[in-house]
Amino acid sequence: MNDLPEVKHVAIIMDGNGRWAKKHDLPRVEGHKKGADTVEDLLNYVYNYGVKYVTLYAFSTENWKRSEEEVNALMALLSFFLQEKKQKMLDNRIRLCVTGRIDGLPKEVASSLRNVMAETAKDYEYTLILALNYGGRAEIVDAAKKFAKECISGKISPDSLDESMFKEYLYLPDVPDPELMIRTSGELRLSNFLLWELSYSEFYVTDTLWPDFSEEEFRKILENFGKRDRRFGGRK
């Protein structure tokens, strides 16, 4: 796999579970279950390509607007995933992190997340980040509030703020920004995902529905990424 470009951090908007279910005449929850299987498949190969960090957009702050039945099903699926895959993450030295307002999740789910995060943080080589109860604007607002409180307390001066310092107030300041963001199902929008962190990331949108996403397609995306000319606003 040395012929592929180095990508340390890949972020993915896993879109299309509902459309996959509709396409197969199945309830929406079956699409989410199939999507969870695709996440497990992803974990079986993504780190073999040199990727150290994977961020998955699992549940946004806006997703609470969905039906109570669907939200409950998603939370139950998350709990099952944590229970079933914790040992696999430990065996493969994968650390679990969460970006988002974890305290806004159901207590049982938040407790399970914290347990798995603590266990997997003891010895790891790779990092799986789940964006849960996450919104890009909410993250920036929460960061601004943290900074404002330190200014009010006299710990820091407002004039000292720059982009590098502001990053320290984000949910996961030690995680490098994604070089590549993938969105499945063909939608051409960010959907309030990592608004700060994706400033100079390369985007790749595929019409493939998330449950049908494969290693072959992931490899093709990495090959495409390798052909991009990343100038970060400058010129050669």
Residue pairs with C-beta under 8 A, 6 or more apart in sequence:
1 48
1 49
1 50
4 49
4 50
4 219
4 222
4 223
4 226
5 222
5 225
5 226
6 50
7 49
7 50
7 51
7 179
7 180
7 222
7 225
8 50
8 51
8 52
8 53
8 176
8 179
9 51
9 52
9 53
9 54
9 55
9 175
9 176
9 177
9 178
9 179
9 180
10 46
10 51
10 53
10 54
10 55
10 178
10 179
10 180
10 181
10 182
11 54
11 55
11 56
11 57
11 178
11 180
11 181
11 182
11 193
11 194
11 197
11 198
11 201
12 42
12 54
12 55
12 56
12 57
12 181
12 182
12 183
12 184
13 57
13 181
13 182
13 183
13 184
13 187
13 190
13 191
13 193
14 35
14 38
14 39
14 56
14 57
14 58
14 184
14 210
14 213
15 183
15 184
15 185
15 187
15 209
15 210
16 31
16 35
16 184
16 185
16 208
16 209
16 210
16 211
16 212
17 28
17 31
17 32
17 34
17 35
17 209
17 210
17 211
18 28
18 31
19 31
19 185
19 209
20 31
20 34
20 35
20 209
20 210
20 211
20 212
21 27
21 28
21 29
21 30
21 31
21 32
21 34
22 28
22 31
23 209
24 30
28 70
28 73
29 70
29 73
29 77
31 211
32 73
32 74
32 77
33 77
34 211
35 210
35 211
36 77
36 81
37 211
38 210
38 211
38 212
38 213
39 56
39 81
40 85
41 214
41 215
42 54
42 213
42 218
43 54
43 85
43 88
43 92
43 94
43 128
45 215
45 218
46 54
46 218
47 54
47 92
47 94
47 125
47 126
49 218
49 219
49 222
51 126
52 125
52 126
52 127
53 126
53 127
53 129
53 175
53 176
53 178
54 126
54 127
54 128
54 129
55 99
55 129
55 130
55 131
55 175
55 178
55 194
56 128
56 129
56 130
56 131
57 131
57 134
57 191
57 193
58 78
58 130
58 131
58 132
59 74
59 78
59 100
59 131
59 132
59 133
59 134
60 131
60 133
60 134
60 135
60 191
60 192
60 193
61 100
61 101
61 133
61 134
61 135
61 138
61 192
62 135
62 191
62 192
63 71
63 74
64 71
64 133
75 105
75 106
75 109
78 109
78 132
79 108
79 109
79 112
82 112
82 113
82 116
83 112
86 116
86 119
86 120
88 94
89 95
89 96
89 116
89 120
89 128
90 119
90 120
92 126
93 123
93 124
93 125
93 126
94 120
94 124
94 125
94 126
94 127
94 128
95 117
95 120
95 121
95 124
95 126
95 127
95 128
96 113
96 116
96 117
96 120
96 127
96 128
96 129
96 130
97 117
97 127
97 128
97 129
97 130
97 172
97 175
98 113
98 117
98 129
98 130
98 131
98 132
99 129
99 130
99 131
99 132
99 134
99 139
99 171
99 172
100 130
100 131
100 132
100 133
100 134
100 135
100 138
100 139
100 171
101 133
101 134
101 138
101 142
102 110
102 113
102 114
102 132
102 133
103 110
104 133
105 113
105 132
105 133
113 130
113 132
127 175
129 172
129 175
131 193
131 194
134 193
135 192
136 190
136 192
136 193
136 194
136 195
136 196
137 192
137 195
139 170
139 171
139 195
139 196
140 170
140 195
140 196
142 169
142 171
143 166
143 169
143 170
144 169
146 169
147 156
147 161
147 166
147 169
150 156
151 157
151 158
167 173
167 196
170 196
170 197
177 197
177 198
177 199
177 200
177 201
178 194
178 197
178 198
178 201
179 201
179 202
179 225
179 230
180 201
180 202
180 204
180 221
180 222
180 225
181 193
181 194
181 198
181 201
181 202
181 203
181 204
182 204
182 205
182 206
182 221
183 203
183 204
183 205
183 206
184 206
184 208
184 209
184 210
184 213
185 206
185 207
185 208
185 209
185 210
186 205
186 206
186 207
187 205
188 205
190 198
200 230
200 232
200 233
202 225
202 228
202 230
204 221
204 224
204 225
206 213
206 217
206 221
208 214
208 217
229 236
